[in-house]
Amino acid sequence: MALLELSGVTKAYGAGQARNPVLGGIDLSVEEGEFVAIVGYSGSGKTTLVSTIAGLETPDAGTVRFRGKPVKGPSPERGVVFQSYSLMPWLTVAGNVELAVDAIFPKKSRAERKNLADTYVEMVGLSHARERRPAELSGGMRQRVAVARALAMQPDLLLLDEPLSALDALTRSKLQDELTEICGREKRTFVLITNDVDEAILLADRVIPLNPGPDATLGPDFRIDLPRPRDRAELNHDPDFRRLRVEIIRYLDEVGAGTSGASDLDVPKVVSLAAAGAPPKAYRDAAASPIEERYVEFSGVTKTFPTKDGPLTVVDGFDLKMQKGEFVSLIGHSGCGKSTVLNMAAGLADVSGGGIVLDGREVDGAGPERAVVFQSPSLFPWLTARENVAMGVGRVYPKASAAERREVVEYYLKRVGLGDAMDRRAADLSNGMKQRVGIARAFALSPKLLLLDEPFGMLDSLTRWELQDVLMDVWKRSSVTAICVTHDVDEAILLADRVVMMTNGPHARVGKIMEIDLPRPRDRKALIEHPDFYAYREELLEFLEAYEGGADPTPEHLEEIRTRRAKRSPAVSAAE
């Protein structure tokens, strides 16, 4: 008998015309000791599904059985870790875990309960912080507390509802490794809800897509027969991993393209720039420049912040030369100064030393010739998409007529797939649609330099794929010079002509520059099947691993990483 069985489970919210169907007949069987990952788009019903399994929601129809008995409410035998930590702010790390243990095991002695809590605090690597309160912890440490608390309750089934999605890439990878170790030691049953395909393959025995709603259903099983323990760097050049990754991504792309119910996909498709023609004349006139080489120059750029312990140099001698129309990705660990470099280029932070030159003029303060797209698009919620994009257009095109300015605004809103949503208020748009408006607004300003600071970092990975394609489609015709800060290795390769890898901070600098010799225009679905893609991917992963934990690798070590990549990719080796 399976540990968990769902049969024909449906769930909707509201009634009558306001009824919102979410789950439309879910069938699922999970064996004891199995690790199952369910992947899907935001808004596809993943959290409703996990809440129904946990007994926090009651299905409208169908049955949820645990060990053969109907689930009629929450129970400690089914533990849950949500994306939000829900810790008691006045309790310490140990106190938060002990609170759960005391509630579940009141008949155990105080010493037994304390020992149980200490075991799991140590298991998630927080013994050194056991007396700290949540306010004194990082996001990753808080999530470790949530995992320790859930495990200390010793559930038969642990439900993980996107527990790592709010964390930066490095912290996320560390917690994935810890979950892998816990799985090996605890031998429990896990159901992971995630939007990250790599995370699902790394951790799970089976990966099951959740087809977007309304009336969401589960897709086919993808069995992960990769040997354990799994190392993400080694997996990168495992042919079975590549095949599974391509198959799952392709399936998710297909169901996303064929469904209008997913929250961030419920917009018209992007209008191809090839079909749309050149950008409006007013845009082309504003973007013109005689300079092609050394269009952007960072020369010995340094940034120092005052602290109570004296000056702190975050960026120390950042050097980079860019051609007009080049796209550069900036990657490195948290705290290495990536966003600081971007803010200096935008004129939002003063340069402490050195200088930045754009189109023959030194950067001095903010200006519309440098457009910035942040993680949050910072729209005015009471204005429409059209009105948000139009802001600043008059200043950029002072000689253009009102009709010409309107043409620029509408051109880019159509390009990002919002042709039918121009007059919707920003407050009524999904997060993905808001970021589309942010992208349209940046391009409409005809910037000499486009600066993107983790532009898709707050979105689930599947919506991020969609918007990466939007960005690439818009960029390929305007070919604006661009710098994108990202933690996402795939994103860095997809977007860039060169990937600039930064060393650890403080005193961060350019550690290595990798040329991306892949054909343009790039399509993400085709890119993941390109023979050279995984060679580039592995070099970036190995570079980040070399700097992990504050390490300072030698030039010889970095050259060894490059050489290994060249050997894996004859085409890349020949190009170099």
C-alpha positions as CSV (number, residue, x, y, z in Angstrom):
1,M,0.0,0.0,0.0
2,A,1.3,3.5,-0.9
3,L,2.0,5.9,1.9
4,L,0.0,8.7,0.2
5,E,-2.8,8.4,-2.3
6,L,-4.8,11.1,-4.1
7,S,-7.7,10.1,-6.3
8,G,-9.7,12.5,-8.4
9,V,-9.0,15.5,-6.1
10,T,-10.6,18.7,-7.2
11,K,-10.6,22.1,-5.5
12,A,-12.1,25.5,-6.3
13,Y,-12.5,28.8,-4.5
14,G,-15.6,31.0,-4.6
15,A,-19.0,30.2,-6.0
16,G,-21.2,31.0,-9.0
17,Q,-19.6,33.4,-11.5
18,A,-16.8,34.1,-9.0
19,R,-15.9,30.4,-8.8
20,N,-12.2,29.9,-9.5
21,P,-11.4,26.2,-10.3
22,V,-7.8,25.3,-9.2
23,L,-7.3,21.6,-9.1
24,G,-9.2,19.5,-11.7
25,G,-8.8,15.8,-10.8
26,I,-5.4,15.0,-9.2
27,D,-4.3,11.4,-9.1
28,L,-1.0,10.7,-7.2
29,S,0.6,7.8,-5.4
30,V,3.7,8.2,-3.3
31,E,5.6,5.2,-1.8
32,E,7.2,5.2,1.6
33,G,10.8,6.5,1.5
34,E,10.2,8.1,-2.0
35,F,11.2,11.7,-2.9
36,V,8.7,13.2,-5.3
37,A,9.1,16.7,-6.8
38,I,6.1,18.5,-8.4
39,V,7.1,21.4,-10.7
40,G,4.8,24.0,-12.3
41,Y,4.2,27.6,-13.1
42,S,3.2,30.2,-10.5
43,G,-0.6,30.2,-10.1
44,S,-0.9,26.6,-11.4
45,G,-2.2,25.3,-8.0
46,K,1.0,23.9,-6.4
47,T,0.3,25.4,-3.0
48,T,-3.3,24.4,-3.0
49,L,-2.2,20.9,-3.7
50,V,0.3,20.7,-0.9
51,S,-2.2,22.3,1.5
52,T,-4.8,19.7,0.6
53,I,-2.3,16.9,1.2
54,A,-1.4,18.5,4.6
55,G,-5.1,18.6,5.5
56,L,-5.1,22.4,5.6
57,E,-7.6,22.5,2.7
58,T,-10.6,20.1,2.1
59,P,-11.0,18.9,-1.4
60,D,-14.4,19.5,-3.2
61,A,-14.3,16.0,-4.6
62,G,-12.0,13.0,-4.6
63,T,-10.1,11.6,-1.7
64,V,-6.7,12.1,0.0
65,R,-5.5,9.0,1.9
66,F,-2.5,8.6,4.2
67,R,-1.6,5.1,5.2
68,G,-5.0,4.0,3.8
69,K,-7.0,6.4,6.0
70,P,-8.8,9.6,4.7
71,V,-7.1,12.8,5.6
72,K,-9.5,14.9,7.6
73,G,-7.3,17.7,8.9
74,P,-3.7,18.6,9.7
75,S,-1.5,16.0,11.6
76,P,2.1,15.9,12.8
77,E,2.6,12.8,10.7
78,R,2.6,15.2,7.7
79,G,5.0,18.0,8.4
80,V,5.1,21.1,6.2
81,V,7.8,23.7,5.4
82,F,6.4,26.7,3.5
83,Q,8.3,29.4,1.6
84,S,7.7,31.8,4.5
85,Y,9.5,30.9,7.7
86,S,6.7,31.6,10.3
87,L,9.1,31.6,13.2
88,M,8.3,33.0,16.7
89,P,10.4,36.2,16.7
90,W,10.9,36.3,20.5
91,L,12.3,32.7,20.6
92,T,15.8,31.6,19.8
93,V,16.7,29.0,17.2
94,A,16.6,26.3,19.8
95,G,13.4,27.7,21.3
96,N,11.6,27.6,18.0
97,V,12.5,24.0,17.5
98,E,11.8,23.0,21.1
99,L,8.3,24.6,20.9
100,A,7.3,22.2,18.2
101,V,8.9,19.2,19.9
102,D,7.2,20.0,23.2
103,A,3.8,20.1,21.4
104,I,4.2,16.8,19.6
105,F,6.0,14.8,22.3
106,P,4.5,15.9,25.6
107,K,5.1,12.4,27.2
108,K,8.8,12.5,26.6
109,S,11.0,13.7,29.4
110,R,12.4,17.2,29.2
111,A,15.9,15.9,28.6
112,E,14.6,13.7,25.7
113,R,12.8,16.6,24.1
114,K,15.9,18.9,24.4
115,N,18.1,16.2,22.9
116,L,15.7,15.7,20.0
117,A,15.6,19.5,19.3
118,D,19.4,19.8,19.5
119,T,19.9,16.8,17.1
120,Y,18.0,18.6,14.3
121,V,19.5,22.0,15.0
122,E,22.9,20.4,14.6
123,M,21.7,18.5,11.5
124,V,20.9,21.8,9.7
125,G,24.2,23.3,10.7
126,L,22.9,25.9,13.3
127,S,24.5,24.7,16.5
128,H,26.7,27.8,16.5
129,A,23.5,30.0,16.3
130,R,21.2,28.1,18.6
131,E,20.8,31.1,20.9
132,R,20.1,33.7,18.2
133,R,16.7,35.0,17.5
134,P,15.2,35.1,13.9
135,A,16.0,38.9,13.6
136,E,19.7,38.0,13.9
137,L,19.6,35.3,11.2
138,S,19.9,35.5,7.4
139,G,17.1,34.3,5.2
140,G,18.9,31.0,4.6
141,M,19.4,30.4,8.3
142,R,15.8,31.1,9.0
143,Q,14.8,28.5,6.5
144,R,17.2,26.1,8.1
145,V,15.3,26.6,11.4
146,A,12.0,25.9,9.6
147,V,13.4,22.6,8.2
148,A,14.9,21.6,11.6
149,R,11.5,22.3,13.3
150,A,9.6,20.2,10.8
151,L,12.1,17.3,11.0
152,A,12.2,17.4,14.8
153,M,8.5,16.6,14.8
154,Q,9.5,13.3,13.1
155,P,6.8,13.3,10.4
156,D,6.3,10.2,8.2
157,L,5.9,12.6,5.3
158,L,7.6,16.0,4.9
159,L,5.9,18.5,2.5
160,L,8.2,21.2,1.2
161,D,6.3,24.1,-0.5
162,E,9.0,26.0,-2.5
163,P,11.1,26.3,0.7
164,L,14.1,27.7,-1.1
165,S,12.6,29.9,-3.8
166,A,13.1,33.3,-1.9
167,L,16.9,32.6,-1.4
168,D,19.8,33.7,-3.5
169,A,21.4,31.1,-5.8
170,L,24.4,30.3,-3.5
171,T,22.3,29.9,-0.3
172,R,19.8,27.9,-2.3
173,S,22.4,25.5,-3.5
174,K,23.9,25.0,0.0
175,L,20.4,24.2,1.4
176,Q,19.8,21.8,-1.5
177,D,23.0,20.0,-0.5
178,E,21.8,19.9,3.1
179,L,18.4,18.5,2.1
180,T,20.2,15.8,0.1
181,E,22.3,14.8,3.2
182,I,19.2,14.8,5.4
183,C,17.3,12.6,2.9
184,G,20.2,10.1,3.0
185,R,20.2,10.0,6.8
186,E,16.5,10.3,7.6
187,K,15.1,7.9,5.0
188,R,11.8,9.8,5.2
189,T,9.2,10.4,2.5
190,F,9.4,13.8,0.8
191,V,7.0,15.7,-1.5
192,L,8.8,18.9,-2.8
193,I,6.8,21.6,-4.6
194,T,9.2,23.7,-6.7
195,N,9.5,25.8,-9.9
196,D,13.2,24.9,-10.3
197,V,13.7,22.0,-12.7
198,D,17.4,21.6,-11.7
199,E,16.4,21.5,-8.0
200,A,13.8,18.8,-8.8
201,I,16.2,16.6,-10.7
202,L,19.0,17.1,-8.1
203,L,16.8,16.0,-5.2
204,A,14.0,13.7,-6.4
205,D,13.3,10.1,-7.4
206,R,10.4,11.3,-9.6
207,V,9.6,14.6,-11.1
208,I,5.9,15.3,-12.0
209,P,4.8,18.5,-13.8
210,L,1.6,20.2,-12.7
211,N,-0.2,21.3,-15.8
212,P,-1.5,24.9,-15.3
213,G,-5.1,25.5,-14.4
214,P,-7.8,26.3,-14.3
215,D,-8.6,22.7,-13.3
216,A,-4.9,21.8,-13.0
217,T,-3.9,18.1,-13.5
218,L,-0.6,16.2,-13.1
219,G,1.5,15.5,-16.2
220,P,3.6,12.4,-16.9
221,D,6.1,11.0,-14.4
222,F,9.8,11.6,-15.2
223,R,11.7,9.0,-13.3
224,I,15.2,10.2,-12.1
225,D,17.5,7.1,-12.1
226,L,20.6,9.1,-11.5
227,P,23.0,7.6,-8.9
228,R,23.1,9.2,-5.4
229,P,24.8,11.2,-4.0
230,R,24.3,13.7,-6.8
231,D,26.8,16.5,-7.4
232,R,25.5,19.4,-9.4
233,A,28.8,20.1,-11.2
234,E,29.2,16.4,-12.1
235,L,25.5,16.2,-13.2
236,N,26.1,19.0,-15.6
237,H,28.0,16.7,-18.1
238,D,26.0,13.6,-17.3
239,P,24.1,12.7,-20.6
240,D,21.1,11.3,-18.7
241,F,20.8,14.5,-16.7
242,R,20.9,16.6,-19.9
243,R,18.3,14.4,-21.5
244,L,15.9,14.6,-18.5
245,R,16.5,18.3,-18.2
246,V,15.6,18.9,-21.8
247,E,12.6,16.6,-21.7
248,I,11.1,18.3,-18.6
249,I,11.8,21.9,-19.8
250,R,10.3,21.1,-23.2
251,Y,7.2,19.6,-21.6
252,L,6.7,22.6,-19.3
253,D,7.2,25.0,-22.3
254,E,4.6,23.1,-24.3
255,V,1.9,23.0,-21.5
256,G,2.7,26.7,-20.7
257,A,2.3,27.7,-24.3
258,G,-1.0,25.9,-24.6
259,T,-2.6,27.3,-21.5
260,S,-3.8,30.7,-20.7
261,G,-4.6,30.1,-17.0
262,A,-1.2,30.4,-15.5
263,S,-1.1,33.8,-13.8
264,D,2.0,35.3,-15.5
265,L,1.3,33.8,-18.9
266,D,-2.2,35.1,-19.3
267,V,-1.1,37.8,-21.8
268,P,-0.7,37.8,-25.6
269,K,2.4,36.3,-27.1
270,V,5.3,38.6,-27.8
271,V,5.2,40.2,-31.2
272,S,8.3,39.2,-33.2
273,L,10.5,42.2,-33.9
274,A,11.3,40.7,-37.3
275,A,7.6,40.9,-38.2
276,A,7.2,44.3,-36.5
277,G,9.9,46.1,-38.4
278,A,12.5,48.6,-37.1
279,P,11.9,50.7,-34.0
280,P,10.2,54.0,-34.6
281,K,12.4,56.8,-36.2
282,A,12.4,58.9,-33.0
283,Y,13.9,56.0,-31.2
284,R,16.6,55.4,-33.9
285,D,17.6,59.0,-33.9
286,A,18.0,59.2,-30.1
287,A,20.1,56.0,-30.1
288,A,22.5,57.1,-32.8
289,S,26.2,57.4,-31.9
290,P,29.5,57.4,-34.0
291,I,31.4,55.5,-31.3
292,E,31.5,51.7,-31.7
293,E,34.7,50.5,-29.9
294,R,35.2,51.3,-26.2
295,Y,31.6,52.6,-26.1
296,V,31.5,51.8,-22.3
297,E,34.7,52.0,-20.2
298,F,35.1,51.1,-16.6
299,S,38.7,52.1,-15.6
300,G,40.0,51.2,-12.2
301,V,36.5,51.7,-10.6
302,T,36.5,51.6,-6.8
303,K,33.7,52.0,-4.3
304,T,34.4,52.5,-0.6
305,F,31.8,52.9,2.1
306,P,32.4,54.5,5.5
307,T,31.8,52.2,8.5
308,K,32.3,52.5,12.3
309,D,35.5,50.4,11.9
310,G,36.8,52.5,9.1
311,P,36.5,52.6,5.3
312,L,35.3,49.4,3.6
313,T,36.3,48.9,0.0
314,V,33.6,46.8,-1.7
315,V,34.8,47.1,-5.3
316,D,38.5,47.6,-5.9
317,G,39.8,48.3,-9.4
318,F,37.0,47.1,-11.7
319,D,38.1,47.2,-15.3
320,L,35.9,46.5,-18.3
321,K,35.7,47.8,-21.9
322,M,32.5,47.2,-24.0
323,Q,31.6,47.7,-27.6
324,K,28.4,49.4,-28.7
325,G,25.6,46.9,-28.8
326,E,27.3,44.3,-26.6
327,F,25.5,42.4,-23.9
328,V,27.5,41.5,-20.8
329,S,26.3,39.4,-17.9
330,L,27.9,40.1,-14.5
331,I,27.9,37.1,-12.1
332,G,29.4,36.2,-8.8
333,H,28.5,35.3,-5.2
334,S,26.3,37.5,-3.0
335,G,28.3,40.4,-1.6
336,C,30.8,40.6,-4.4
337,G,29.7,44.1,-5.5
338,K,27.8,43.3,-8.7
339,S,24.9,45.6,-7.8
340,T,27.3,48.2,-6.6
341,V,29.0,48.3,-10.0
342,L,25.6,48.6,-11.7
343,N,24.5,51.4,-9.4
344,M,27.7,53.3,-10.1
345,A,27.1,52.9,-13.8
346,A,23.6,54.2,-13.4
347,G,24.8,57.2,-11.4
348,L,22.8,56.0,-8.3
349,A,26.1,55.6,-6.3
350,D,29.2,57.8,-6.4
351,V,32.4,56.4,-7.8
352,S,35.1,56.5,-5.1
353,G,38.0,56.0,-7.5
354,G,38.6,55.5,-11.2
355,G,35.9,56.4,-13.7
356,I,33.1,55.3,-16.0
357,V,32.8,56.6,-19.6
358,L,29.7,56.1,-21.7
359,D,29.6,57.2,-25.4
360,G,32.6,59.5,-24.9
361,R,31.3,61.2,-21.7
362,E,32.1,60.5,-18.1
363,V,29.2,59.2,-16.0
364,D,28.3,61.9,-13.4
365,G,24.9,61.3,-11.7
366,A,21.8,59.6,-12.9
367,G,20.2,60.3,-16.4
368,P,17.7,58.8,-18.8
369,E,20.5,57.6,-21.2
370,R,21.0,54.9,-18.6
371,A,17.8,52.9,-18.0
372,V,17.6,50.5,-15.1
373,V,15.4,47.5,-14.6
374,F,15.4,46.3,-11.0
375,Q,14.0,43.1,-9.5
376,S,10.8,45.1,-8.7
377,P,9.7,47.3,-11.6
378,S,8.6,50.1,-9.2
379,L,5.5,51.1,-11.2
380,F,2.9,53.6,-10.2
381,P,0.0,51.3,-9.3
382,W,-2.7,53.9,-10.1
383,L,-1.3,54.5,-13.6
384,T,-1.9,52.2,-16.6
385,A,0.8,50.2,-18.4
386,R,0.8,52.9,-21.1
387,E,1.1,55.8,-18.7
388,N,3.9,54.1,-16.8
389,V,5.9,53.6,-20.0
390,A,5.2,57.1,-21.2
391,M,6.8,58.7,-18.1
392,G,10.1,60.2,-19.2
393,V,9.5,59.7,-22.9
394,G,8.9,63.4,-23.4
395,R,12.3,64.3,-21.9
396,V,14.1,61.7,-24.1
397,Y,12.4,62.8,-27.3
398,P,12.0,66.6,-26.9
399,K,11.7,67.2,-30.7
400,A,9.2,64.4,-31.4
401,S,5.5,64.9,-31.8
402,A,2.9,63.5,-29.5
403,A,2.0,60.9,-32.1
404,E,5.7,59.9,-32.4
405,R,6.0,59.5,-28.7
406,R,2.9,57.5,-28.5
407,E,4.2,55.3,-31.3
408,V,7.4,54.5,-29.2
409,V,5.3,53.6,-26.1
410,E,3.0,51.3,-28.0
411,Y,5.7,49.7,-30.0
412,Y,7.5,48.4,-26.9
413,L,4.4,47.5,-25.0
414,K,3.4,45.3,-28.0
415,R,6.9,43.9,-28.2
416,V,6.7,42.6,-24.6
417,G,3.2,41.0,-25.2
418,L,1.1,43.7,-23.6
419,G,-0.6,45.0,-26.7
420,D,-4.1,44.2,-25.3
421,A,-3.2,45.3,-21.7
422,M,-1.9,48.9,-22.3
423,D,-4.8,50.5,-20.5
424,R,-4.9,48.2,-17.5
425,R,-3.7,49.7,-14.2
426,A,-0.4,48.4,-12.9
427,A,-2.2,47.3,-9.7
428,D,-4.2,44.9,-11.7
429,L,-1.2,43.2,-13.4
430,S,0.6,40.0,-12.3
431,N,4.2,40.2,-11.2
432,G,5.4,38.9,-14.6
433,M,3.2,41.4,-16.5
434,K,4.6,44.2,-14.3
435,Q,8.1,43.3,-15.1
436,R,7.1,43.3,-18.8
437,V,6.0,46.9,-18.3
438,G,9.4,47.6,-16.7
439,I,11.2,46.2,-19.7
440,A,9.1,48.1,-22.1
441,R,9.7,51.4,-20.2
442,A,13.5,50.9,-20.2
443,F,13.6,50.3,-23.9
444,A,11.2,53.1,-24.7
445,L,13.7,55.6,-23.2
446,S,16.2,54.7,-26.0
447,P,19.0,54.2,-23.5
448,K,22.6,54.3,-24.4
449,L,23.2,51.7,-21.7
450,L,20.6,49.3,-20.4
451,L,21.3,48.1,-16.8
452,L,19.4,45.1,-15.5
453,D,19.8,44.2,-11.8
454,E,18.5,40.7,-11.3
455,P,15.5,41.6,-13.4
456,F,13.7,38.3,-13.0
457,G,15.0,37.4,-9.5
458,M,11.6,37.7,-7.8
459,L,9.8,35.5,-10.4
460,D,9.5,31.8,-10.4
461,S,11.9,30.1,-12.8
462,L,9.2,29.2,-15.4
463,T,7.9,32.8,-15.7
464,R,11.6,33.9,-15.8
465,W,12.2,31.7,-18.9
466,E,9.2,33.4,-20.6
467,L,10.6,36.9,-19.8
468,Q,14.1,36.0,-20.8
469,D,12.7,35.2,-24.2
470,V,10.8,38.5,-24.2
471,L,14.0,40.4,-23.3
472,M,16.0,38.7,-26.0
473,D,13.3,39.3,-28.6
474,V,13.2,43.0,-27.8
475,W,17.0,43.4,-27.5
476,K,17.9,41.7,-30.8
477,R,16.5,44.5,-33.0
478,S,17.4,47.5,-30.9
479,S,20.8,46.0,-29.9
480,V,21.1,48.4,-27.0
481,T,24.4,48.0,-25.0
482,A,23.4,46.1,-21.9
483,I,24.8,44.9,-18.5
484,C,22.8,42.3,-16.6
485,V,23.6,41.3,-13.0
486,T,22.4,37.8,-12.3
487,H,22.9,34.7,-10.0
488,D,21.4,32.4,-12.7
489,V,24.1,30.6,-14.7
490,D,21.7,29.7,-17.5
491,E,20.5,33.2,-17.8
492,A,24.0,34.6,-17.9
493,I,24.9,32.4,-20.9
494,L,21.6,32.9,-22.7
495,L,21.8,36.7,-22.7
496,A,25.4,37.5,-23.0
497,D,28.2,38.0,-25.5
498,R,30.6,37.9,-22.6
499,V,30.1,36.8,-19.0
500,V,32.2,38.8,-16.5
501,M,32.8,36.7,-13.3
502,M,33.6,38.8,-10.2
503,T,35.8,37.7,-7.3
504,N,34.5,37.7,-3.7
505,G,34.1,40.9,-1.8
506,P,35.3,43.0,-0.2
507,H,37.9,44.3,-2.6
508,A,36.1,42.6,-5.5
509,R,37.3,42.9,-9.0
510,V,36.9,41.1,-12.4
511,G,38.1,37.6,-11.9
512,K,37.6,36.2,-15.3
513,I,35.8,37.0,-18.6
514,M,34.3,34.3,-20.7
515,E,33.4,34.8,-24.4
516,I,30.1,33.2,-25.3
517,D,30.5,32.0,-28.9
518,L,26.9,30.8,-29.4
519,P,24.8,31.8,-32.5
520,R,22.3,34.6,-32.3
521,P,19.3,35.0,-32.2
522,R,19.3,32.6,-29.2
523,D,16.3,30.5,-28.3
524,R,16.4,29.0,-24.8
525,K,14.8,25.7,-25.9
526,A,17.4,25.3,-28.7
527,L,20.3,26.6,-26.4
528,I,19.9,23.8,-23.8
529,E,20.4,21.3,-26.6
530,H,23.5,23.0,-28.1
531,P,26.6,20.8,-27.7
532,D,28.7,23.8,-26.3
533,F,26.1,25.0,-23.8
534,Y,26.9,22.6,-21.0
535,A,30.7,23.3,-21.4
536,Y,30.1,27.0,-20.8
537,R,27.7,26.1,-17.9
538,E,30.2,23.9,-16.2
539,E,32.9,26.5,-16.4
540,L,30.7,29.1,-14.7
541,L,29.6,26.6,-12.0
542,E,33.3,25.6,-11.4
543,F,34.2,29.3,-11.2
544,L,31.5,30.0,-8.6
545,E,32.5,26.8,-6.7
546,A,36.2,28.0,-6.7
547,Y,35.2,31.2,-4.9
548,E,32.6,29.6,-2.5
549,G,33.0,30.4,1.2
550,G,35.2,33.4,0.6
551,A,38.0,31.4,-1.1
552,D,40.5,33.2,-3.3
553,P,41.7,30.8,-6.0
554,T,45.0,31.1,-7.8
555,P,45.3,32.2,-11.4
556,E,46.5,28.7,-12.2
557,H,43.3,27.2,-10.7
558,L,41.2,29.5,-12.8
559,E,43.2,28.7,-16.0
560,E,42.7,25.0,-15.2
561,I,38.9,25.5,-15.1
562,R,39.1,27.2,-18.5
563,T,41.2,24.5,-20.0
564,R,38.8,21.8,-18.8
565,R,35.9,23.6,-20.5
566,A,37.9,24.0,-23.8
567,K,38.7,20.3,-23.8
568,R,35.0,19.4,-23.3
569,S,34.0,21.7,-26.2
570,P,36.2,21.4,-29.4
571,A,34.2,24.2,-31.0
572,V,35.0,26.5,-28.1
573,S,38.6,25.5,-28.1
574,A,38.9,26.2,-31.8
575,A,37.3,29.6,-31.4
576,E,39.8,30.6,-28.7
